[in-house]
Amino acid sequence: MNVLTLDEANNNGKIKKRATIGLKTRKKIISNLKNSVYTHIRGYHGCRPVDVESYKTLGIHPMTDIAEVRKNAIEIFNVSEAQILSVELEPDEFSFRKGKIFFTMYELDLTKYCGHYLCYGSEYLLCLAGRLDNSTVGKYHNILLSRGTPTILGVNIPFCQLSEIEKDNLYSALLEDASLENIAIEIHDVVHGENIVSVDHPNIICDIITWRKYERVGTSKEYAHGTKWS
């Protein structure tokens, strides 16, 4: 296994600040991907699991069954099916997320640009909370904020699991942006648990819904509400 890890390409695995990668190096990375020098790429998946060990056992699964997802929402929010149906996402909104797992290629991006996955869990649940509360804050948002633990999973994704479109998108992103900022990829299949190589609970998260930051309390899995993000 030979893994492309852009974190290491940037800062030898350190993510305190971002460095740029020269065009020559980025072209070499693309060439190595196309010629199968790299068999896997390191991606980072943000989530808020109640039981993180379940990912290691069962892997990361895309959302495919609306009935199952709806049942989960009813249990989490303690509401009726009629309430969920009255605020449920439009079919196109579900279709956008159906069958997809999203990753960033740089861990810091999850805390800076995609902190809602860490704060609230799935976007489907977050959208339901927004409609149940009729706001970006409230009872149902608080249920999600108090459930589970903000978690970043580091995953060695088999490069063959990327569609040809996703590969082309990745090549274009590598060529266009020397900072490699906010490069996202999507996988349309199960990512097996043995490919999860790290589990991290970040110290600071930007909640892009309210633009407040959440800070980890010491080394615990508890998080405190912070000030406005700046």
Backbone as numpy.savetxt, mean C-alpha at the origin, in Angstrom:
# Nx Ny Nz CAx CAy CAz Cx Cy Cz
17.62 -16.19 -6.70 16.78 -14.99 -6.70 17.66 -13.74 -6.70
17.39 -12.85 -7.64 18.11 -11.58 -7.70 17.06 -10.47 -7.66
17.08 -9.67 -6.60 16.01 -8.72 -6.33 16.46 -7.29 -6.60
15.66 -6.55 -7.39 15.88 -5.13 -7.57 15.22 -4.40 -6.41
16.00 -3.69 -5.63 15.49 -2.92 -4.49 15.90 -1.47 -4.67
14.95 -0.64 -5.05 15.27 0.76 -5.31 15.65 1.51 -4.05
15.15 1.11 -2.90 15.58 1.71 -1.64 17.10 1.62 -1.52
17.64 0.44 -1.82 19.08 0.23 -1.70 19.82 0.98 -2.81
19.19 1.04 -3.99 19.82 1.79 -5.09 19.94 3.27 -4.71
18.97 3.74 -3.92 19.00 5.14 -3.49 19.97 5.37 -2.34
19.76 4.68 -1.25 20.43 5.04 0.00 20.94 3.83 0.77
21.34 2.78 0.07 21.81 1.58 0.74 20.82 1.08 1.79
19.53 1.16 1.43 18.49 0.66 2.31 17.98 1.67 3.31
18.63 2.84 3.44 18.18 3.84 4.39 17.16 4.76 3.71
16.09 5.10 4.42 15.01 5.83 3.78 14.75 7.18 4.44
15.75 7.72 5.15 15.55 9.00 5.83 15.39 10.14 4.82
16.08 10.05 3.71 15.90 11.04 2.66 16.14 10.37 1.31
15.61 10.99 0.27 15.68 10.41 -1.07 16.88 10.96 -1.83
17.56 10.10 -2.53 18.63 10.53 -3.43 18.17 10.30 -4.87
18.86 10.89 -5.82 18.51 10.67 -7.22 19.42 9.61 -7.82
18.95 9.00 -8.88 19.72 7.97 -9.58 19.95 8.47 -11.00
21.18 8.45 -11.44 21.52 8.95 -12.76 20.85 8.17 -13.88
20.70 8.84 -15.02 20.03 8.22 -16.17 20.73 6.96 -16.61
22.06 6.96 -16.61 22.81 5.78 -17.03 22.46 4.58 -16.15
22.39 4.81 -14.84 22.06 3.73 -13.90 20.63 3.25 -14.13
19.71 4.19 -14.34 18.32 3.81 -14.55 18.14 3.01 -15.84
18.88 3.38 -16.88 18.82 2.60 -18.13 19.38 1.20 -17.92
20.42 1.09 -17.10 21.00 -0.22 -16.80 20.00 -1.08 -16.03
19.27 -0.47 -15.10 18.24 -1.21 -14.36 17.19 -1.76 -15.32
16.74 -0.92 -16.25 15.73 -1.36 -17.22 16.26 -2.50 -18.07
17.51 -2.38 -18.53 18.12 -3.44 -19.34 18.18 -4.75 -18.56
18.56 -4.66 -17.29 18.65 -5.86 -16.45 17.28 -6.50 -16.23
16.25 -5.67 -16.10 14.90 -6.21 -15.96 14.47 -6.92 -17.24
14.72 -6.30 -18.37 14.30 -6.88 -19.65 15.06 -8.17 -19.96
16.29 -8.27 -19.46 17.12 -9.45 -19.75 17.11 -10.47 -18.61
16.15 -10.32 -17.70 15.94 -11.29 -16.61 17.11 -11.40 -15.66
17.94 -10.34 -15.58 18.99 -10.33 -14.57 18.35 -10.26 -13.19
17.29 -9.44 -13.08 16.50 -9.40 -11.86 15.30 -10.34 -12.01
15.14 -11.23 -11.07 13.99 -12.14 -11.09 12.82 -11.60 -10.28
13.13 -10.70 -9.33 12.12 -10.14 -8.44 12.37 -8.64 -8.27
11.33 -7.93 -7.89 11.48 -6.52 -7.52 10.89 -6.34 -6.12
11.52 -5.47 -5.34 11.03 -5.21 -3.99 9.90 -4.17 -4.05
8.76 -4.54 -3.52 7.63 -3.63 -3.43 7.19 -3.51 -1.98
6.45 -2.46 -1.70 5.98 -2.21 -0.33 4.47 -2.02 -0.35
3.80 -2.76 0.51 2.34 -2.76 0.56 1.89 -2.23 1.92
1.06 -1.18 1.90 0.56 -0.60 3.13 -0.78 -1.20 3.53
-0.94 -1.50 4.81 -2.17 -2.12 5.28 -2.34 -1.85 6.77
-3.46 -2.29 7.33 -3.71 -2.11 8.75 -4.35 -3.40 9.28
-3.57 -4.48 9.35 -4.14 -5.78 9.72 -4.38 -5.92 11.22
-5.39 -6.70 11.55 -5.60 -7.12 12.93 -4.61 -8.22 13.27
-4.32 -9.08 12.29 -3.39 -10.19 12.46 -2.41 -10.22 11.31
-1.25 -9.62 11.49 -0.27 -9.54 10.41 0.26 -10.91 10.02
0.25 -11.86 10.95 0.75 -13.19 10.65 -0.07 -13.88 9.58
-1.34 -13.47 9.43 -2.19 -14.08 8.41 -1.65 -13.82 7.01
-0.97 -12.68 6.81 -0.37 -12.41 5.51 0.76 -13.39 5.22
1.54 -13.70 6.24 2.65 -14.63 6.04 2.15 -16.03 5.72
0.99 -16.37 6.27 0.42 -17.70 6.04 -0.36 -17.77 4.74
-1.21 -16.78 4.50 -2.15 -16.83 3.38 -1.70 -16.01 2.18
-0.73 -15.12 2.39 -0.30 -14.24 1.32 -1.18 -13.00 1.23
-0.94 -12.19 0.22 -1.71 -10.97 -0.02 -2.64 -11.23 -1.19
-3.94 -11.09 -0.95 -4.93 -11.42 -1.97 -5.61 -10.17 -2.50
-5.85 -10.10 -3.80 -6.61 -8.97 -4.33 -8.08 -9.09 -3.96
-8.78 -7.97 -3.94 -10.21 -7.95 -3.67 -10.95 -8.39 -4.93
-11.71 -9.47 -4.82 -12.40 -10.00 -6.00 -13.89 -10.22 -5.81
-14.32 -10.44 -4.58 -15.71 -10.81 -4.31 -16.39 -9.69 -3.53
-17.27 -8.94 -4.18 -17.94 -7.81 -3.53 -18.79 -8.27 -2.36
-19.40 -9.44 -2.45 -20.24 -9.93 -1.36 -19.41 -10.17 -0.10
-18.22 -10.74 -0.28 -17.34 -10.99 0.86 -16.85 -9.68 1.47
-16.49 -8.73 0.63 -16.02 -7.44 1.11 -17.14 -6.70 1.84
-18.35 -6.79 1.31 -19.51 -6.15 1.93 -19.78 -6.75 3.31
-19.70 -8.07 3.41 -19.92 -8.75 4.69 -18.89 -8.29 5.72
-17.66 -8.14 5.28 -16.59 -7.66 6.18 -16.90 -6.25 6.68
-17.39 -5.40 5.79 -17.72 -4.03 6.17 -18.86 -3.99 7.18
-19.85 -4.83 7.00 -20.99 -4.88 7.93 -20.51 -5.25 9.33
-19.59 -6.20 9.41 -19.07 -6.63 10.71 -18.21 -5.55 11.36
-17.37 -4.91 10.57 -16.45 -3.90 11.12 -17.22 -2.68 11.62
-18.18 -2.20 10.82 -18.90 -0.97 11.17 -20.13 -1.24 12.05
-20.49 -2.52 12.18 -21.67 -2.89 12.98 -22.92 -2.18 12.48
-23.14 -2.29 11.18 -24.31 -1.69 10.55 -25.05 -2.77 9.77
-26.21 -2.43 9.27 -27.00 -3.38 8.49 -26.54 -3.42 7.04
-26.92 -4.48 6.35 -26.60 -4.56 4.92 -27.27 -3.43 4.16
-28.49 -3.05 4.61 -29.20 -1.96 3.94 -28.42 -0.65 4.04
-27.79 -0.42 5.19 -26.99 0.81 5.34 -25.79 0.80 4.40
-25.14 -0.36 4.29 -23.99 -0.46 3.38 -24.44 -0.25 1.94
-25.53 -0.90 1.56 -26.01 -0.79 0.18 -26.40 0.64 -0.15
-26.89 1.38 0.85 -27.33 2.75 0.59 -26.18 3.70 0.31
-24.98 3.34 0.74 -23.82 4.23 0.54 -22.72 3.56 -0.27
-22.98 2.35 -0.75 -21.92 1.57 -1.39 -21.40 2.27 -2.64
-20.16 1.95 -2.95 -19.51 2.55 -4.10 -20.21 2.18 -5.40
-20.09 3.05 -6.35 -20.61 2.76 -7.68 -19.86 1.57 -8.27
-20.50 0.80 -9.16 -19.83 -0.36 -9.76 -18.46 -0.06 -10.35
-18.34 1.08 -11.01 -17.06 1.42 -11.62 -15.96 1.62 -10.57
-16.35 2.14 -9.41 -15.37 2.36 -8.35 -14.86 1.03 -7.81
-15.76 0.06 -7.67 -15.32 -1.27 -7.23 -14.46 -1.92 -8.31
-14.85 -1.77 -9.55 -14.11 -2.38 -10.65 -12.68 -1.88 -10.72
-12.48 -0.61 -10.36 -11.13 -0.04 -10.39 -10.20 -0.80 -9.45
-10.73 -1.24 -8.31 -9.90 -1.91 -7.31 -9.94 -3.44 -7.42
-10.93 -3.95 -8.11 -11.14 -5.39 -8.17 -9.96 -6.10 -8.82
-9.48 -7.14 -8.14 -8.43 -7.98 -8.70 -7.05 -7.38 -8.69
-6.84 -6.29 -7.93 -5.55 -5.60 -7.96 -4.96 -5.48 -6.56
-3.64 -5.61 -6.48 -2.90 -5.30 -5.26 -1.90 -4.21 -5.63
-1.88 -3.15 -4.83 -1.03 -2.01 -5.15 0.22 -2.01 -4.25
1.35 -1.67 -4.86 2.63 -1.57 -4.17 3.32 -0.28 -4.58
4.14 0.25 -3.68 5.10 1.28 -4.06 6.46 0.60 -4.13
7.40 1.23 -4.80 8.74 0.67 -4.88 9.71 1.37 -3.94
9.16 2.30 -3.16 9.99 3.03 -2.22 9.19 3.16 -0.93
9.71 2.63 0.16 8.94 2.51 1.40 8.45 3.86 1.92
9.28 4.88 1.79 8.92 6.19 2.31 7.66 6.74 1.66
7.40 6.37 0.41 6.22 6.88 -0.28 4.92 6.48 0.41
4.92 5.32 1.08 3.71 4.88 1.76 3.37 5.78 2.95
4.36 6.26 3.65 4.09 7.12 4.79 3.86 8.57 4.37
4.38 8.95 3.21 4.29 10.34 2.77 3.10 10.61 1.85
2.85 9.70 0.89 1.83 9.93 -0.12 0.62 9.01 0.01
0.79 7.86 0.61 -0.27 6.85 0.64 -0.59 6.40 2.06
-0.50 7.36 3.00 -0.69 7.01 4.40 -2.09 6.53 4.75
-3.06 6.77 3.85 -4.44 6.33 4.14 -4.53 4.81 4.24
-3.67 4.08 3.52 -3.68 2.62 3.66 -3.25 2.20 5.06
-2.30 2.94 5.62 -1.79 2.62 6.96 -2.75 3.08 8.05
-3.44 4.18 7.80 -4.36 4.73 8.80 -5.70 3.99 8.83
-6.22 3.65 7.65 -7.59 3.15 7.57 -7.73 1.74 7.00
-6.67 1.21 6.40 -6.81 -0.09 5.75 -7.24 0.07 4.30
-8.19 -0.72 3.87 -8.56 -0.73 2.46 -9.28 0.56 2.05
-9.08 0.95 0.80 -9.75 2.13 0.26 -11.26 1.94 0.20
-11.69 0.71 -0.01 -13.13 0.42 -0.04 -13.77 0.78 1.29
-13.15 0.33 2.39 -13.68 0.65 3.72 -13.61 2.14 4.00
-12.53 2.78 3.57 -12.39 4.21 3.78 -13.48 4.99 3.04
-13.77 4.58 1.82 -14.83 5.25 1.06 -16.19 5.07 1.73
-16.45 3.86 2.24 -17.70 3.63 2.96 -17.78 4.51 4.21
-16.66 4.61 4.94 -16.64 5.44 6.15 -16.96 6.89 5.80
-16.40 7.37 4.68 -16.66 8.74 4.26 -18.12 8.99 3.97
-18.78 8.00 3.40 -20.19 8.17 3.06 -21.10 7.96 4.27
-20.72 7.05 5.16 -21.49 6.85 6.39 -21.38 8.07 7.31
-20.19 8.66 7.37 -19.99 9.86 8.20 -20.39 11.13 7.48
-20.51 11.03 6.15 -20.75 12.22 5.32 -19.71 13.29 5.61
-18.46 12.82 5.78 -17.37 13.72 6.15 -16.06 12.95 6.00
-14.94 13.66 6.19 -13.64 13.00 6.20 -13.23 12.59 7.60
-14.08 12.87 8.58 -13.84 12.46 9.97 -15.16 12.01 10.56
-15.08 11.30 11.70 -16.31 10.89 12.36 -16.25 9.48 12.92
-17.39 8.98 13.33 -17.51 7.70 14.02 -16.89 6.56 13.23
-17.20 6.46 11.96 -16.77 5.30 11.18 -15.30 5.40 10.78
-14.82 6.61 10.58 -13.38 6.79 10.39 -12.64 6.37 11.65
-13.18 6.73 12.81 -12.52 6.38 14.08 -12.48 4.88 14.30
-13.51 4.17 13.83 -13.50 2.71 13.94 -12.31 2.14 13.19
-12.07 2.64 11.98 -10.94 2.16 11.18 -9.61 2.56 11.79
-9.56 3.78 12.35 -8.31 4.28 12.96 -7.95 3.50 14.22
-8.92 2.88 14.86 -8.66 2.16 16.11 -8.51 0.66 15.91
-8.60 0.21 14.68 -8.61 -1.22 14.38 -7.29 -1.62 13.72
-6.64 -2.68 14.26 -5.43 -3.17 13.63 -4.23 -2.27 13.90
-3.15 -2.54 13.15 -1.88 -1.83 13.34 -1.33 -1.37 11.99
-0.96 -0.08 11.87 -0.34 0.37 10.62 0.90 -0.47 10.29
0.91 -1.04 9.10 1.95 -2.00 8.75 2.40 -1.82 7.31
3.71 -1.87 7.10 4.27 -1.89 5.75 4.92 -3.25 5.53
4.44 -3.94 4.52 5.00 -5.25 4.16 6.00 -5.05 3.03
7.24 -5.49 3.25 8.23 -5.53 2.18 8.13 -6.86 1.47
7.95 -6.82 0.16 7.64 -8.04 -0.59 8.57 -8.17 -1.80
9.14 -9.35 -1.97 9.89 -9.66 -3.19 8.89 -10.19 -4.21
8.53 -9.34 -5.15 7.51 -9.69 -6.14 8.17 -10.33 -7.36
7.76 -11.54 -7.74 8.29 -12.12 -8.98 7.99 -11.19 -10.16
9.03 -10.83 -10.90 8.84 -9.88 -11.99 7.87 -10.42 -13.04
7.80 -11.73 -13.14 6.90 -12.34 -14.11 5.43 -12.12 -13.76
5.14 -11.69 -12.52 3.76 -11.43 -12.12 3.26 -10.08 -12.62
4.16 -9.24 -13.09 3.73 -7.96 -13.66 3.21 -8.18 -15.07
2.11 -7.55 -15.40 1.61 -7.60 -16.78 2.56 -6.82 -17.67
2.45 -7.04 -18.97 3.31 -6.30 -19.91 3.05 -4.80 -19.82
1.81 -4.42 -19.57 1.49 -3.00 -19.41 2.18 -2.43 -18.18
2.15 -3.19 -17.08 2.79 -2.72 -15.86 4.31 -2.63 -16.02
4.88 -3.56 -16.75 6.32 -3.51 -17.02 6.67 -2.25 -17.81
5.88 -1.96 -18.85 6.13 -0.78 -19.66 5.97 0.50 -18.84
4.96 0.51 -17.95 4.76 1.67 -17.08 5.95 1.86 -16.15
6.50 0.76 -15.66 7.66 0.84 -14.77 8.88 1.36 -15.53
9.11 0.87 -16.74 10.24 1.35 -17.54 10.12 2.85 -17.78
8.90 3.31 -18.11 8.68 4.73 -18.38 8.94 5.57 -17.13
8.47 5.07 -15.97 8.67 5.81 -14.72 10.15 5.91 -14.37
10.89 4.85 -14.62 12.32 4.86 -14.34 13.05 5.86 -15.23
12.62 5.97 -16.46 13.28 6.90 -17.38 12.94 8.36 -17.08
11.71 8.59 -16.61 11.22 9.96 -16.49 11.62 10.65 -15.20
11.84 9.90 -14.13 11.99 10.52 -12.81 13.25 10.04 -12.12
14.25 10.90 -12.04 15.51 10.53 -11.41 15.36 10.29 -9.91
14.34 10.89 -9.29 14.14 10.71 -7.85 13.40 9.42 -7.55
12.80 8.80 -8.60 12.01 7.58 -8.45 10.87 7.76 -7.45
10.36 8.99 -7.40 9.36 9.32 -6.39 7.99 8.78 -6.76
7.38 8.11 -5.78 5.99 7.67 -5.91 5.77 6.76 -7.12
6.68 5.82 -7.34 6.48 4.81 -8.38 5.61 3.69 -7.81
4.47 3.48 -8.43 3.54 2.45 -7.96 3.38 1.37 -9.02
3.14 0.16 -8.57 2.87 -0.95 -9.47 1.67 -1.71 -8.94
1.00 -2.42 -9.82 -0.13 -3.24 -9.40 0.05 -4.67 -9.89
-0.37 -5.59 -9.05 -0.30 -7.01 -9.35 -1.72 -7.56 -9.40
-1.98 -8.45 -10.33 -3.33 -8.97 -10.52 -3.44 -10.43 -10.09
-2.66 -10.80 -9.10 -2.63 -12.19 -8.66 -2.25 -12.23 -7.18
-2.40 -13.39 -6.57 -2.00 -13.57 -5.17 -0.48 -13.46 -5.06
-0.02 -12.72 -4.05 1.40 -12.68 -3.73 1.60 -13.58 -2.51
2.37 -14.64 -2.67 2.47 -15.67 -1.63 3.24 -15.18 -0.41
2.88 -15.75 0.73 3.44 -15.33 2.00 4.94 -15.47 2.09
5.51 -16.46 1.41 6.96 -16.65 1.50 7.72 -15.51 0.83
7.01 -14.68 0.04 7.67 -13.54 -0.60 7.68 -12.29 0.28
7.02 -12.35 1.43 7.05 -11.24 2.38 8.35 -11.33 3.17
9.19 -10.32 3.03 10.53 -10.38 3.64 10.72 -9.41 4.79
9.79 -8.48 4.97 9.91 -7.55 6.09 8.53 -7.07 6.52
8.43 -6.78 7.81 7.20 -6.22 8.39 7.62 -5.02 9.23
7.11 -3.85 8.88 7.53 -2.62 9.56 6.32 -1.84 10.04
6.43 -1.27 11.23 5.41 -0.36 11.75 6.06 1.03 11.82
5.76 1.89 10.85 6.48 3.16 10.72 6.26 4.08 11.91
7.22 4.97 12.14 7.15 5.88 13.28 6.22 7.06 13.04
6.16 7.54 11.80 5.31 8.69 11.47 4.55 8.38 10.17
3.26 8.70 10.17 2.41 8.48 9.00 1.68 9.77 8.68
1.63 10.13 7.41 0.82 11.26 6.97 -0.55 10.74 6.55
-1.58 11.19 7.24 -2.96 10.87 6.86 -3.37 11.87 5.79
-3.38 11.43 4.53 -3.66 12.36 3.43 -5.13 12.74 3.35
-5.97 12.11 4.18 -7.39 12.48 4.20 -7.60 13.74 5.04
-6.92 13.81 6.18 -7.08 14.97 7.07 -5.82 15.84 7.12
-4.74 15.37 6.48 -3.44 16.04 6.50 -2.92 16.25 7.92
-3.19 15.23 8.74 -2.57 15.18 10.06 -1.57 14.03 10.08
-0.61 14.13 10.96 0.34 13.04 11.09 0.06 12.24 12.35
0.30 10.94 12.25 0.16 10.03 13.37 1.56 9.55 13.74
1.84 9.57 15.02 3.17 9.20 15.49 3.11 7.98 16.39
4.03 7.08 16.16 4.10 5.86 16.96 4.54 6.19 18.38
3.91 5.55 19.35 4.24 5.78 20.75 5.36 4.83 21.15
6.58 5.36 21.23 7.73 4.54 21.60 7.93 3.38 20.63
8.09 2.19 21.18 8.26 0.98 20.36 6.98 0.15 20.35
5.89 0.73 20.85 4.62 0.00 20.89 3.97 -0.01 19.52
2.80 -0.62 19.43 2.01 -0.61 18.20 0.88 0.41 18.29
0.97 1.32 19.28 -0.02 2.37 19.45 0.44 3.64 18.73
-0.54 4.39 18.22 -0.25 5.62 17.51 -1.06 6.77 18.10
-0.44 7.93 18.21 -1.09 9.12 18.75 -1.41 10.10 17.63
-2.54 10.79 17.76 -2.90 11.84 16.80 -1.89 12.97 16.90
-1.45 13.47 15.78 -0.46 14.51 15.79 -1.00 15.83 15.27
-0.09 16.68 14.91 -0.43 18.01 14.40 -0.63 17.95 12.89
-1.00 19.08 12.32 -1.12 19.17 10.88 0.21 18.85 10.21
0.14 18.10 9.11 1.35 17.73 8.38 1.94 18.97 7.73
3.26 19.10 7.81 3.92 20.24 7.17 5.17 19.76 6.45
